[in-house]
Amino acid sequence: MTLAVLSLPDADATRRFGVKLGKHIPPLTTLLLEGELGSGKTTLIQGIGEGLGISEAIVSPTFTLINEYLDGRVPLYHFDLYRLQPEEIEDLQPEVYWEGAEVRPGITAIEWADRLTYLPNVYVRICLKHDGNARQVELSAVGEIPDGLNAYF
C-alpha cells in the first residue's frame, strides 16, 4: 500500500486537486472516499468531474445512490453509501461499475466507502480530514497505481 499525504487549505483547493486528478485518471480506476460529513468528498468529486470534462452539475447522490455522468472524457460513476445498510450496498452491485464489464469503463467514485462489505482488487483510497476549513488528504493505492496518478505517490 502506497501512501501520500497532501494539505489542501480550503474547499477551492480540494476542487482544484480533483480537477488535476480528473485530467489524468484512466478508465477503470476506483476511488474509495472516506471522511466525515463536510470533509470535502463531494467537492473533490466535483473537481474530478470538471477535470474529466463533464458539463453536467455533479451533486451528491445521497438519495439517488448512484449518479452516472457519461459526457466526459470517460464516464464517472458516483456512489453515496451514507444512508445504506450492508445488504442494500450489495444490491447496488458496485463491482459492475469498477469491473467495467456491463457498463462503459469509467471512473468509479464511492463516498462513504468504509461501508462497503467487499472491495475491488485494485483501488485508490482517499481519506479526507478537516479542521475548520483546512483539509488533509491521504491517498493510498491497493494494487497497481493507475497510470496518470503516479505523480501523487
C-alpha positions as a printed Julia matrix, in Angstrom:
153×3 Matrix{Float64}:
   0.0    0.0     0.0
   1.5    3.29   -1.12
   0.69   6.43    0.86
   0.81  10.13    0.07
  -0.43  12.98    2.27
  -1.45  16.37    0.87
  -2.6   19.53    2.61
  -5.43  21.47    1.0
  -6.13  24.83    2.64
  -9.78  25.19    1.6
 -12.66  23.83   -0.5
 -11.38  25.54   -3.66
  -8.01  23.8    -3.29
  -9.87  20.5    -2.86
 -11.81  21.12   -6.07
  -8.62  22.12   -7.95
  -6.9   18.93   -6.77
  -9.89  16.99   -8.1
  -9.58  18.78  -11.47
  -5.92  17.67  -11.7
  -6.9   14.09  -10.91
  -9.73  14.17  -13.44
  -7.44  15.3   -16.24
  -5.13  12.31  -15.8
  -7.09   9.48  -14.21
  -7.58   6.49  -16.51
 -10.74   4.43  -17.05
 -11.33   1.51  -14.67
  -9.98   3.45  -11.7
 -11.92   3.01   -8.48
 -11.75   5.79   -5.89
 -12.9    4.89   -2.39
 -13.56   8.11   -0.46
 -13.78   8.29    3.3
 -14.19  11.21    5.67
 -16.62  12.92    8.0
 -19.58  14.96    6.81
 -18.28  18.19    5.32
 -14.73  16.91    4.79
 -14.84  17.54    1.03
 -15.71  14.22   -0.6
 -18.33  15.65   -2.95
 -16.22  18.76   -3.62
 -13.33  16.53   -4.69
 -15.6   14.51   -6.98
 -16.99  17.72   -8.49
 -13.41  18.69   -9.34
 -12.73  15.25  -10.83
 -15.82  15.65  -12.99
 -14.63  19.07  -14.14
 -11.23  17.59  -14.99
 -12.95  14.83  -16.96
 -14.81  17.48  -18.96
 -18.24  16.66  -17.57
 -20.59  19.56  -18.24
 -23.48  18.37  -16.06
 -23.61  19.64  -12.46
 -22.28  16.98  -10.1
 -24.33  16.6    -6.95
 -24.18  14.16   -4.08
 -26.27  11.09   -4.92
 -27.39  10.69   -1.3
 -30.96   9.86   -2.25
 -30.44   8.51   -5.78
 -27.47   6.36   -4.61
 -25.66   6.33   -7.99
 -25.24   9.17  -10.47
 -23.84   8.34  -13.89
 -22.1   11.12  -15.81
 -21.38   9.92  -19.33
 -20.42  13.07  -21.26
 -16.8   13.48  -20.14
 -13.5   12.08  -21.38
 -14.54   8.87  -19.6
 -17.71   8.17  -17.62
 -17.9    8.96  -13.92
 -19.99   6.68  -11.71
 -20.62   8.43   -8.39
 -21.95   6.42   -5.43
 -23.01   7.65   -1.99
 -23.38   4.9     0.61
 -24.15   7.17    3.58
 -27.74   6.05    4.18
 -27.35   2.37    3.27
 -27.13  -0.85    5.22
 -24.66  -3.56    4.09
 -27.28  -5.66    2.29
 -28.51  -2.58    0.4
 -24.96  -1.84   -0.72
 -24.56  -5.35   -2.07
 -27.81  -4.9    -4.03
 -26.22  -1.94   -5.86
 -23.61  -4.31   -7.32
 -20.76  -1.79   -7.35
 -18.48  -4.39   -8.95
 -20.42  -3.93  -12.22
 -19.0   -0.41  -12.31
 -15.46  -0.99  -11.08
 -15.02  -4.02  -13.36
 -16.49  -2.18  -16.37
 -17.95  -5.4   -17.77
 -21.59  -4.34  -18.1
 -21.1   -0.57  -18.34
 -18.74   1.63  -20.31
 -15.38   1.57  -18.44
 -15.04   4.72  -16.38
 -14.1    6.14  -13.0
 -16.0    4.7   -10.04
 -16.02   7.13   -7.1
 -17.65   5.86   -3.91
 -18.37   8.19   -0.99
 -18.57   6.55    2.46
 -16.59   3.61    1.06
 -15.84   2.36    4.58
 -19.4    0.92    4.44
 -18.57  -1.45    1.57
 -18.81  -5.11    2.51
 -16.23  -6.1    -0.1
 -13.57  -4.2    -2.03
 -12.21  -4.3    -5.56
  -8.81  -5.88   -6.09
  -7.31  -2.55   -7.18
  -8.35   0.87   -5.87
  -7.21   4.26   -4.65
  -8.36   5.12   -1.13
  -8.84   8.82   -0.48
  -9.31   9.79    3.15
 -10.26  13.42    3.75
  -9.91  15.06    7.14
 -10.71  18.63    8.05
 -10.0   21.02   10.85
 -12.2   24.04   10.24
 -11.57  24.97    6.61
  -8.18  23.29    6.11
  -8.18  19.73    4.77
  -5.72  16.92    4.71
  -5.96  14.22    2.05
  -4.38  10.81    2.47
  -4.02   8.79   -0.72
  -3.22   5.11   -0.7
  -3.27   2.64   -3.54
  -4.06  -1.03   -3.25
  -2.74  -2.94   -6.21
  -1.07  -1.19   -9.12
  -1.16   2.61   -9.09
  -3.26   3.72  -12.08
  -1.36   5.47  -14.88
  -1.8    9.19  -14.53
  -1.75   9.09  -10.72
   1.92   8.15  -10.29
   2.82  11.79   -9.62
   0.88  11.69   -6.34
   2.68   8.65   -4.91
